[in-house]
Amino acid sequence: MSTPAVPTMAEPTLFGMSTQQVGEFGLIGQVAGFASSAVAGYFQAKQLQIQQQSQASTYDYQSKMSAINARLSEAQAQQIMRAGERQTMVSTMRAGQQMASYRTTLAARGGTAGDGSAQEVMATAMIMKDIDKMTINSNTVRAAESERMKKVGLQNQAALLGVSSSNLSMSADTISPFSAVTTSLLGGAGQVASSWYNMNRSYK
């Protein structure tokens, strides 16, 4: 009497694919996902690199403009000093002419510059000349120093912007979009290999 055959269980399927085929299809999708992440990582790194290079160029331009403006401020300060010297010279000459004119008028009237009220007028004229000279000199120095303080601020600004530009340039140089791709692919390859190994073990 023969022993009845035991029915075998059919291998489960999904959309007509075996479990192994489904696993292999999943691995293909995993590889595609890692490839997509690697491409995205490349473009993200490249975008960051371009942004830093652009900002470095902006800082470099601003640094150079600040240096130019600092030189212009120094030139303006020197021009102010020269203008002050000319103004002092004109004021002194005008005062000298006025005193010479007064002496001439006084002599025509028979007086001398050293007598009484004439002496007081001449002394007053000398004092006014000195006051005008000191006022012009004070205003000139104050205006020139204001320009030189502006120059110092611009020089400091140029230096700081130059440092920022250099730092960003160096930072941009350290970014490697291809390294981002390699790192992503190597990490993904390890995970895919592990998944492939585990899948093959389960079917043995």
Protein Blocks (a to p, Z undefined) as FASTA:
>chain_A
ZZddddddddddeehiafklmmmmmmmmmmmmmmmmmmmmmmmmmmmmmmmmmmmmmmmm
mmmmmmmmmmmmmmmmmmmmmmmmmmmmmmmmmmmmmmmmmmmmmmmnopafkgcjlmmm
mmmmmmmmmmmmmmmmmmmmmmmmmmmmmmmmmmmmmmmmmmmmmmmmmmmmmpcfklmm
mmmmmmmmmmmmmmmmmmmmmmZZ
